[in-house]
Amino acid sequence: MAVCHFGWAKPVPVDMRNFRRPKAGMALTALAGPVSNVLLAYVAVLFASASAAVYMCSDSKVVYYLWLFFFYLEIMSAGLAVFNLFPIPPLDGGRFVIEVFQKISRKVVTMRALNYLSAAGMILFIGFFLFMANQDIQRIISGAGFGG
């Protein structure tokens, strides 16, 4: 039985030799993900607005759940776009910053250095999420809960 995991993205291998201008091509490739997330959020806003207008007229539960779906889709898409633009190398924003850095400084970042930067970025993310999880656990233990 196949198991479907939501949000388990894998990096897409990109061969720079397929671009006429490799550095500009890599920068545009890095921006493709966040731009598609922004476009999806925009389309979700349009559909959420339309379904909200229909819900106001019909008071249907189905239309309400449709609006709710598009509402959460727009929030998730916009959040993923912002998250992917963080200038940390495993993310698209980090790749874009490296390509811009190479163009401005005229220095080449080797694949070995990029791998080290990506590993350091992943360690930074894991540390951040562990820190946040620890804060939540401490709130639960102290009885403060998650409320403001």
C-alpha positions in Angstrom: 0.0 0.0 0.0 1.4 3.4 -1.0 1.7 6.1 1.6 1.3 9.7 0.5 3.2 12.3 2.5 2.1 15.9 2.2 4.9 18.4 2.2 7.8 16.0 1.8 9.6 17.9 -0.9 12.7 16.7 -2.4 15.3 18.9 -4.1 15.1 18.9 -7.8 18.4 18.3 -9.5 19.2 21.1 -12.0 22.0 20.8 -14.6 23.5 24.2 -15.2 24.7 23.1 -18.6 21.2 23.3 -19.9 21.0 27.1 -19.5 22.4 29.6 -22.0 23.5 31.8 -19.0 24.0 29.3 -16.1 24.1 31.9 -13.3 21.0 33.7 -14.4 19.3 30.4 -15.1 20.0 29.1 -11.6 18.7 32.3 -10.1 15.5 32.1 -12.1 15.1 28.4 -11.2 15.5 29.3 -7.5 12.7 31.9 -7.8 10.3 29.6 -9.6 9.1 27.9 -6.4 8.3 31.0 -4.4 6.7 32.7 -7.5 4.5 29.7 -8.0 3.5 29.8 -4.4 2.6 33.5 -4.7 0.5 32.8 -7.8 -1.3 29.9 -6.1 -2.0 32.2 -3.1 -3.4 34.8 -5.4 -5.7 32.3 -7.2 -6.8 31.0 -3.8 -7.7 34.6 -2.7 -9.8 35.0 -5.8 -11.7 31.7 -5.2 -12.0 32.4 -1.5 -13.6 35.8 -2.3 -16.0 34.3 -4.8 -17.0 31.5 -2.4 -17.5 34.0 0.4 -19.8 36.0 -1.8 -21.8 32.9 -2.7 -21.9 31.9 0.9 -23.4 35.3 1.9 -26.3 34.7 -0.6 -26.9 31.0 -0.1 -25.9 30.1 3.5 -24.7 26.7 2.4 -22.4 24.5 4.5 -20.7 23.1 1.3 -19.8 26.6 0.1 -18.6 27.5 3.6 -16.2 24.5 3.6 -15.1 25.5 0.1 -14.3 29.0 1.4 -12.5 27.5 4.3 -10.4 25.3 2.0 -9.3 28.3 -0.1 -8.7 30.4 2.9 -6.2 27.9 4.3 -4.7 27.3 0.9 -3.9 31.0 0.5 -2.3 31.1 4.0 -0.2 28.0 3.4 0.9 29.2 -0.1 1.9 32.6 1.1 3.7 31.2 4.1 5.6 28.7 1.9 6.6 31.5 -0.4 8.0 33.6 2.4 9.6 30.6 4.1 11.3 29.6 0.8 12.8 33.1 0.4 14.8 32.9 3.6 18.4 33.5 2.6 19.6 30.1 3.9 21.2 27.8 1.3 19.0 24.7 1.4 16.1 27.0 0.6 15.4 28.8 -2.7 16.2 32.2 -1.3 19.7 30.9 -0.2 20.3 29.7 -3.7 19.3 33.0 -5.1 21.5 34.9 -2.7 24.5 32.8 -3.6 23.9 33.4 -7.4 23.6 37.1 -6.8 26.7 37.0 -4.6 28.7 35.2 -7.3 27.6 37.8 -9.9 28.5 40.8 -7.7 31.8 39.5 -6.3 32.8 37.6 -9.4 33.9 34.7 -7.2 32.7 31.2 -7.7 31.0 29.2 -4.9 32.0 25.6 -5.4 29.6 22.7 -5.0 31.6 21.6 -2.0 31.1 25.0 -0.3 27.4 25.0 -1.3 27.0 21.5 0.3 28.7 22.8 3.5 26.4 25.9 3.5 23.4 23.7 3.0 24.3 21.4 5.8 24.9 24.4 8.1 21.6 25.8 7.1 19.8 22.5 7.9 21.5 22.4 11.3 20.3 25.9 11.9 16.7 25.0 11.0 16.8 21.9 13.1 18.1 23.9 16.0 15.5 26.5 15.6 12.6 24.0 15.5 14.0 22.1 18.5 14.3 25.4 20.4 10.7 26.3 19.5 9.4 22.8 20.5 11.3 23.1 23.8 9.5 26.5 24.4 6.1 24.9 23.8 6.9 21.9 26.0 7.9 24.3 28.8 4.7 26.2 28.4 2.7 23.0 28.6 4.5 21.8 31.7 4.2 25.1 33.5 0.5 25.3 32.7 0.7 28.4 30.7 -0.7 26.7 27.6 -0.6 28.2 24.1 -2.9 31.1 24.7 -1.8 34.8 24.7 
